[in-house]
Amino acid sequence: MAKQTAERKQLGKFAPQFAALNDDVLFGEVWAKEDELSAHDRSMITIACLMTSGDFPQLKAHLQLGKEHGLTKEEVVAEITHLAFYAGWPKAWSAFNLAKEVYGE
């Protein structure tokens, strides 16, 4: 998996320690341990967490990352539909709108 470095680009000067932890620990170590969970599965888990907590700006970024990790539109639609019953209908609507932006109609 390609190393994620978005935080250094976005926050490196403003919050260098946070950016380093994001890039080096979260993405550099945790996401990179594909012998425990694949990037595909980590994306599914992360999308679920972000949708249920209503963190929609981050959700859109992780939907895009999930697409890069091989999540199909059908998998994302099934995930959001399933989560609608646990996280709430309005969150599912919001998540579907973001998924449509990432995957298209």
Residue frames as a rotation matrix with the C-alpha (Angstrom) as fourth column:
MET 1
0.584 0.812 0.000 0.00
0.812 -0.584 0.000 0.00
0.000 0.000 -1.000 0.00
ALA 2
-0.111 -0.572 0.812 1.25
0.472 -0.750 -0.464 3.48
0.874 0.332 0.354 -0.81
LYS 3
-0.534 -0.165 -0.829 2.10
0.843 -0.184 -0.506 5.48
-0.069 -0.969 0.237 2.28
GLN 4
0.529 0.783 0.328 -0.47
0.728 -0.617 0.299 8.13
0.436 0.081 -0.896 3.21
THR 5
-0.537 -0.753 -0.381 1.05
0.844 -0.485 -0.230 11.54
-0.012 -0.444 0.896 3.89
ALA 6
0.137 0.690 0.711 -1.92
0.654 -0.602 0.459 13.89
0.744 0.402 -0.534 3.76
GLU 7
0.835 0.265 -0.482 -1.40
0.549 -0.461 0.697 15.36
-0.038 -0.847 -0.531 7.21
ARG 8
-0.144 -0.935 -0.324 2.18
0.731 -0.321 0.602 16.44
-0.667 -0.151 0.730 6.56
LYS 9
-0.625 -0.027 0.780 0.94
0.694 -0.476 0.540 18.23
0.357 0.879 0.316 3.47
GLN 10
0.221 0.871 0.439 -2.02
0.441 -0.491 0.751 19.78
0.870 0.027 -0.492 5.29
LEU 11
0.954 0.278 0.112 -0.85
0.005 -0.386 0.922 20.23
0.299 -0.879 -0.370 8.87
GLY 12
0.406 -0.866 -0.292 2.92
0.797 0.492 -0.350 19.71
0.447 -0.091 0.890 8.85
LYS 13
-0.538 -0.622 0.569 3.81
0.295 -0.771 -0.565 23.30
0.790 -0.136 0.598 9.65
PHE 14
0.018 0.664 0.748 0.79
-0.605 -0.588 0.536 24.07
0.796 -0.462 0.391 11.85
ALA 15
0.611 0.238 0.755 0.71
-0.758 0.453 0.470 20.84
-0.230 -0.859 0.457 13.93
PRO 16
-0.034 -0.732 -0.681 3.91
-0.874 0.352 -0.334 18.91
0.484 0.584 -0.652 13.16
GLN 17
-0.795 -0.268 0.544 3.59
-0.539 0.724 -0.430 16.31
-0.279 -0.635 -0.720 15.94
PHE 18
0.138 0.931 0.339 0.01
-0.375 0.366 -0.852 15.44
-0.917 -0.010 0.400 14.94
ALA 19
0.616 0.049 -0.786 1.04
-0.787 0.025 -0.616 15.23
-0.010 0.998 0.054 11.29
ALA 20
-0.441 -0.861 -0.252 3.95
-0.824 0.500 -0.266 12.96
0.355 0.090 -0.930 12.16
LEU 21
-0.625 0.281 0.728 1.76
-0.383 0.703 -0.600 10.67
-0.680 -0.654 -0.332 14.29
ASN 22
0.489 0.859 -0.150 -0.81
-0.513 0.144 -0.846 10.48
-0.705 0.491 0.512 11.51
ASP 23
0.560 -0.289 -0.776 1.70
-0.783 0.122 -0.610 9.68
0.271 0.949 -0.158 8.80
ASP 24
-0.400 -0.895 -0.196 4.26
-0.748 0.442 -0.494 7.61
0.530 -0.051 -0.847 10.69
VAL 25
-0.846 0.097 0.524 2.15
-0.355 0.630 -0.691 5.74
-0.397 -0.771 -0.498 13.25
LEU 26
0.092 0.982 0.167 -1.44
-0.431 0.191 -0.882 5.58
-0.897 0.010 0.441 11.97
PHE 27
0.850 0.280 -0.446 -0.66
-0.508 0.211 -0.835 5.10
-0.139 0.937 0.322 8.28
GLY 28
0.088 -0.930 -0.358 3.00
-0.884 0.093 -0.459 4.10
0.460 0.357 -0.813 8.50
GLU 29
-0.865 -0.438 0.244 2.56
-0.500 0.721 -0.480 1.35
0.034 -0.537 -0.843 11.09
VAL 30
-0.396 0.776 0.491 -1.09
-0.284 0.405 -0.869 0.53
-0.873 -0.484 0.060 11.79
TRP 31
0.598 0.667 -0.443 -2.48
-0.606 0.015 -0.795 0.69
-0.524 0.745 0.413 8.25
ALA 32
0.031 -0.691 -0.722 0.67
-0.958 0.187 -0.219 -0.97
0.287 0.698 -0.656 6.90
LYS 33
-0.692 -0.288 0.662 0.16
-0.556 0.797 -0.234 -4.18
-0.460 -0.530 -0.712 8.96
GLU 34
0.000 0.734 -0.679 -1.67
-0.983 0.126 0.136 -5.99
0.185 0.667 0.722 6.21
ASP 35
-0.704 -0.243 -0.667 -0.74
-0.168 0.970 -0.176 -9.39
0.690 -0.012 -0.724 7.65
GLU 36
-0.894 0.428 -0.128 -3.37
0.227 0.188 -0.955 -8.70
-0.385 -0.884 -0.266 10.34
LEU 37
0.278 0.958 -0.067 -6.02
0.399 -0.179 -0.900 -6.82
-0.874 0.224 -0.432 8.35
SER 38
-0.271 -0.323 0.907 -6.00
0.962 -0.069 0.263 -5.98
-0.023 0.944 0.329 4.67
ALA 39
-0.975 -0.060 -0.215 -6.25
0.046 -0.997 0.068 -2.38
-0.219 0.057 0.974 3.52
HIS 40
-0.543 0.837 -0.064 -9.66
-0.045 0.047 0.998 -3.35
0.839 0.545 0.012 2.09
ASP 41
0.094 0.602 -0.793 -10.90
0.789 0.441 0.428 -4.51
0.608 -0.665 -0.433 5.50
ARG 42
-0.567 -0.347 -0.747 -9.37
0.747 -0.598 -0.289 -1.54
-0.347 -0.722 0.598 7.33
SER 43
-0.958 0.259 0.127 -11.20
-0.146 -0.814 0.562 0.74
0.249 0.519 0.818 4.90
MET 44
-0.163 0.947 -0.277 -14.52
0.260 0.312 0.914 -1.02
0.952 0.077 -0.298 5.59
ILE 45
0.009 0.107 -0.994 -13.99
0.990 0.138 0.024 -0.66
0.140 -0.985 -0.104 9.35
THR 46
-0.808 -0.407 -0.425 -12.91
0.478 -0.876 -0.070 2.98
-0.344 -0.259 0.902 9.08
ILE 47
-0.760 0.606 0.234 -15.85
-0.113 -0.478 0.871 3.90
0.640 0.636 0.432 6.85
ALA 48
0.087 0.817 -0.570 -18.21
0.607 0.410 0.681 2.30
0.790 -0.405 -0.460 9.38
CYS 49
-0.199 -0.232 -0.952 -16.67
0.957 -0.256 -0.138 4.22
-0.212 -0.939 0.272 12.28
LEU 50
-0.962 -0.232 -0.141 -16.70
0.197 -0.955 0.224 7.54
-0.187 0.188 0.964 10.47
MET 51
-0.515 0.846 0.139 -20.29
0.017 -0.152 0.988 7.13
0.857 0.511 0.064 9.30
THR 52
0.174 0.645 -0.744 -21.59
0.785 0.366 0.500 6.13
0.595 -0.671 -0.442 12.72
SER 53
-0.239 -0.320 -0.917 -19.84
0.861 -0.507 -0.047 9.07
-0.450 -0.800 0.397 14.38
GLY 54
0.763 0.645 0.054 -20.97
0.579 -0.643 -0.502 11.52
-0.289 0.414 -0.863 11.69
ASP 55
0.049 -0.841 -0.539 -17.45
-0.004 -0.540 0.841 12.56
-0.999 -0.039 -0.030 10.67
PHE 56
0.752 0.496 0.435 -18.46
0.369 0.232 -0.900 13.24
-0.547 0.837 -0.008 7.08
PRO 57
0.691 -0.571 -0.444 -15.44
-0.721 -0.592 -0.359 15.27
-0.058 0.568 -0.821 5.85
GLN 58
-0.374 -0.851 0.369 -13.17
-0.801 0.497 0.335 12.39
-0.468 -0.170 -0.867 6.86
LEU 59
0.148 0.522 0.840 -15.69
0.050 0.844 -0.533 9.86
-0.988 0.121 0.099 5.57
LYS 60
0.933 0.206 -0.294 -15.42
-0.258 -0.185 -0.948 11.23
-0.250 0.961 -0.119 2.04
ALA 61
0.142 -0.964 -0.225 -11.63
-0.987 -0.121 -0.107 10.95
0.076 0.238 -0.968 2.15
HIS 62
-0.541 -0.360 0.760 -11.86
-0.536 0.844 0.018 7.36
-0.648 -0.398 -0.650 3.42
LEU 63
0.591 0.714 0.376 -14.46
-0.023 0.480 -0.877 6.42
-0.806 0.510 0.300 0.82
GLN 64
0.756 -0.400 -0.518 -11.94
-0.637 -0.269 -0.722 7.53
0.150 0.876 -0.459 -1.80
LEU 65
-0.317 -0.908 0.275 -9.16
-0.946 0.325 -0.016 5.62
-0.075 -0.265 -0.961 -0.03
GLY 66
-0.080 0.386 0.919 -11.45
-0.287 0.874 -0.392 2.59
-0.955 -0.295 0.041 0.21
LYS 67
0.904 0.383 -0.188 -12.07
-0.255 0.132 -0.958 2.76
-0.342 0.914 0.217 -3.53
GLU 68
0.288 -0.893 -0.347 -8.29
-0.887 -0.111 -0.448 2.77
0.362 0.437 -0.824 -4.03
HIS 69
-0.583 -0.478 0.657 -8.12
-0.736 0.652 -0.179 -0.29
-0.343 -0.588 -0.732 -1.75
GLY 70
-0.948 0.126 -0.294 -10.57
-0.102 0.752 0.652 -2.17
0.303 0.647 -0.699 -3.94
LEU 71
-0.564 0.826 -0.019 -13.90
0.232 0.136 -0.963 -1.53
-0.793 -0.547 -0.268 -2.23
THR 72
-0.765 0.373 0.525 -16.56
0.575 0.028 0.818 -1.80
0.291 0.927 -0.236 -4.85
LYS 73
-0.677 0.629 0.383 -19.60
-0.574 -0.776 0.262 0.45
0.462 -0.042 0.886 -5.09
GLU 74
0.199 0.800 -0.565 -21.74
-0.183 0.597 0.781 -2.56
0.963 -0.052 0.265 -4.25
GLU 75
-0.207 -0.351 -0.913 -19.79
0.799 0.478 -0.365 -3.24
0.565 -0.805 0.181 -1.04
VAL 76
-0.983 -0.182 0.021 -20.05
0.145 -0.842 -0.520 0.39
0.113 -0.508 0.854 0.06
VAL 77
-0.357 0.927 0.112 -23.79
-0.639 -0.330 0.695 0.51
0.682 0.176 0.710 -0.71
ALA 78
0.271 0.441 -0.855 -24.33
0.259 0.822 0.506 -2.70
0.927 -0.359 0.109 1.29
GLU 79
-0.556 -0.562 -0.612 -22.23
0.749 -0.020 -0.662 -1.36
0.360 -0.827 0.432 4.18
ILE 80
-0.943 0.217 0.253 -24.09
-0.270 -0.942 -0.199 1.95
0.196 -0.256 0.947 4.37
THR 81
-0.054 0.974 -0.220 -27.48
-0.487 0.167 0.857 0.21
0.871 0.154 0.466 4.07
HIS 82
0.090 0.013 -0.996 -26.59
0.618 0.783 0.066 -2.16
0.781 -0.622 0.062 6.90
LEU 83
-0.760 -0.511 -0.401 -25.29
0.629 -0.422 -0.653 0.68
0.164 -0.749 0.642 9.08
ALA 84
-0.567 0.615 0.548 -28.42
-0.275 -0.768 0.578 2.76
0.777 0.177 0.604 8.50
PHE 85
0.434 0.802 -0.410 -30.25
0.093 0.413 0.906 0.53
0.896 -0.431 0.104 10.99
TYR 86
0.293 -0.418 -0.860 -27.57
0.938 0.302 0.173 0.96
0.188 -0.857 0.480 13.65
ALA 87
-0.686 -0.692 -0.227 -26.23
0.714 -0.700 -0.025 4.48
-0.141 -0.180 0.973 13.05
GLY 88
-0.123 0.729 -0.673 -29.36
0.190 -0.648 -0.737 6.22
-0.974 -0.218 -0.059 11.85
TRP 89
0.407 0.449 0.795 -31.18
0.837 0.165 -0.522 6.95
-0.366 0.878 -0.309 8.63
PRO 90
0.978 -0.031 -0.207 -29.97
-0.096 -0.946 -0.310 10.58
-0.186 0.323 -0.928 8.26
LYS 91
0.129 -0.991 0.030 -26.34
-0.544 -0.045 0.838 9.49
-0.829 -0.124 -0.545 8.56
ALA 92
-0.153 -0.131 0.980 -26.93
0.571 0.797 0.196 6.90
-0.806 0.589 -0.047 5.86
TRP 93
0.820 0.472 0.324 -28.39
0.542 -0.459 -0.704 9.56
-0.183 0.753 -0.632 3.55
SER 94
0.746 -0.598 -0.293 -25.34
-0.547 -0.801 0.241 11.75
-0.379 -0.020 -0.925 4.14
ALA 95
-0.153 -0.840 0.521 -22.98
-0.258 0.543 0.799 8.84
-0.954 -0.012 -0.299 3.58
PHE 96
0.210 0.299 0.931 -24.76
0.758 0.551 -0.348 7.81
-0.617 0.779 -0.111 0.37
ASN 97
0.985 0.151 -0.080 -24.42
0.077 -0.810 -0.582 11.33
-0.152 0.567 -0.809 -1.01
LEU 98
0.307 -0.946 -0.102 -20.67
-0.761 -0.309 0.571 11.21
-0.571 -0.098 -0.815 -0.38
ALA 99
-0.206 -0.355 0.912 -20.39
0.149 0.910 0.388 7.71
-0.967 0.215 -0.134 -1.83
LYS 100
0.688 0.502 0.524 -22.16
0.605 0.002 -0.797 8.92
-0.401 0.865 -0.302 -4.99
GLU 101
0.829 -0.452 -0.328 -19.54
-0.517 -0.845 -0.141 11.67
-0.213 0.286 -0.934 -5.32
VAL 102
-0.106 -0.943 0.317 -16.74
-0.686 0.300 0.662 9.11
-0.719 -0.147 -0.679 -5.02
TYR 103
-0.530 -0.086 0.844 -18.22
0.240 0.939 0.247 6.24
-0.813 0.333 -0.477 -7.05
GLY 104
-0.895 0.303 -0.328 -20.58
-0.435 -0.424 0.794 8.10
0.101 0.854 0.511 -9.39
GLU 105
-0.030 0.995 0.098 -24.20
-0.995 -0.020 -0.102 7.26
-0.099 -0.101 0.990 -10.07
